[in-house]
């Protein structure tokens, strides 16, 4: 699957599940993990509030299940980004 196809699925799912926590948008980026294996990094942006951990875990499980049904087998990492706080993770650190 392309990043754009994955982004459409992820955005729809996170909007349905996390809109009450201020979900605004998702970015999807195909990367290699530390061991060189392909993975998908999803960065979800929230405009207000914090998302309870159990809601994030459930959403990640749902995304992974949906992508597997579509034939996408890469590992998915879900990062969260809040206003005034940088994304946790490795986004854009390498230049």
Backbone torsions as a table, in degrees:
resi	resn	phi	psi	omega
1	UNK	NA	149.1	176.8
2	UNK	-82.6	162.2	176.2
3	UNK	-59.1	-38.9	179.9
4	UNK	-64.5	-40.6	177.4
5	UNK	-64.1	-43.4	179.4
6	UNK	-65.6	-42.7	-179.6
7	UNK	-59.6	-40.2	178.9
8	UNK	-61.6	-43.7	179.4
9	UNK	-66.7	-47.8	-177.6
10	UNK	-62.7	-44.8	-179.3
11	UNK	-60.9	-46.1	178.9
12	UNK	-59.7	-47.1	-176.5
13	UNK	-66.5	-43.8	-179.4
14	UNK	-69.1	-35.0	177.0
15	UNK	-61.8	-44.0	179.9
16	UNK	-65.1	-38.0	-172.0
17	UNK	-94.6	-29.9	-170.3
18	UNK	-123.7	11.6	179.6
19	UNK	-58.5	-35.5	-179.4
20	UNK	-64.8	-16.1	179.4
21	UNK	-102.0	12.2	176.2
22	UNK	86.7	24.7	177.8
23	UNK	-56.6	130.0	-177.7
24	UNK	-113.3	-45.3	-177.9
25	UNK	-164.9	166.8	176.6
26	UNK	-131.5	142.4	172.2
27	UNK	-114.8	140.4	179.9
28	UNK	-122.0	134.4	-179.8
29	UNK	-141.1	125.3	174.5
30	UNK	-78.5	133.6	-177.8
31	UNK	-143.5	177.5	169.7
32	UNK	-108.6	139.0	177.3
33	UNK	-76.8	-178.0	-176.3
34	UNK	-59.9	-24.9	178.9
35	UNK	-94.8	3.3	178.3
36	UNK	87.6	11.1	178.8
37	UNK	-91.0	143.9	179.2
38	UNK	-64.1	140.3	177.7
39	UNK	-146.5	171.4	177.5
40	UNK	-121.6	123.5	175.7
41	UNK	-102.9	121.8	176.5
42	UNK	-109.4	125.3	175.5
43	UNK	-112.3	114.5	-179.8
44	UNK	-98.2	128.2	-179.2
45	UNK	-102.1	132.8	179.4
46	UNK	-119.6	138.5	-178.7
47	UNK	-86.7	-22.0	179.3
48	UNK	-157.1	159.6	175.1
49	UNK	67.4	179.8	177.2
50	UNK	-122.0	150.7	-179.6
51	UNK	-97.8	127.9	176.7
52	UNK	-58.2	141.1	-176.9
53	UNK	-54.1	-42.3	-178.3
54	UNK	-63.4	-32.0	177.5
55	UNK	-70.1	-38.0	177.0
56	UNK	-65.4	-44.6	180.0
57	UNK	-63.1	-45.7	178.3
58	UNK	-61.0	-40.9	-180.0
59	UNK	-65.9	-42.3	177.9
60	UNK	-62.8	-42.7	176.9
61	UNK	-60.4	-43.3	179.4
62	UNK	-64.5	-41.7	178.4
63	UNK	-62.6	-47.9	-179.2
64	UNK	-59.6	-43.6	179.7
65	UNK	-61.9	-46.5	-179.5
66	UNK	-62.7	-44.6	-179.6
67	UNK	-65.8	-37.6	176.3
68	UNK	-61.7	-40.5	177.7
69	UNK	-63.1	-27.2	179.0
70	UNK	-88.0	0.3	178.5
71	UNK	92.7	6.0	-179.6
72	UNK	-91.4	116.3	-173.5
73	UNK	-106.2	-2.0	-178.7
74	UNK	-67.5	150.1	175.2
75	UNK	-63.6	143.3	179.0
76	UNK	-116.1	129.8	175.0
77	UNK	-112.1	130.0	-179.2
78	UNK	-111.7	113.3	175.0
79	UNK	-100.7	156.2	176.2
80	UNK	-120.4	142.8	179.3
81	UNK	-130.2	126.9	-178.3
82	UNK	-118.1	154.4	179.0
83	UNK	-55.7	135.5	176.8
84	UNK	76.5	6.7	-179.0
85	UNK	-137.3	129.7	179.8
86	UNK	-66.3	154.2	176.8
87	UNK	-65.0	135.9	173.1
88	UNK	-78.2	136.9	179.2
89	UNK	129.1	-154.5	-172.1
90	UNK	-113.5	12.3	-177.3
91	UNK	-57.4	127.3	170.5
92	UNK	59.2	19.8	177.1
93	UNK	-81.2	-29.5	-179.7
94	UNK	-86.7	130.1	179.6
95	UNK	-132.1	NA	NA
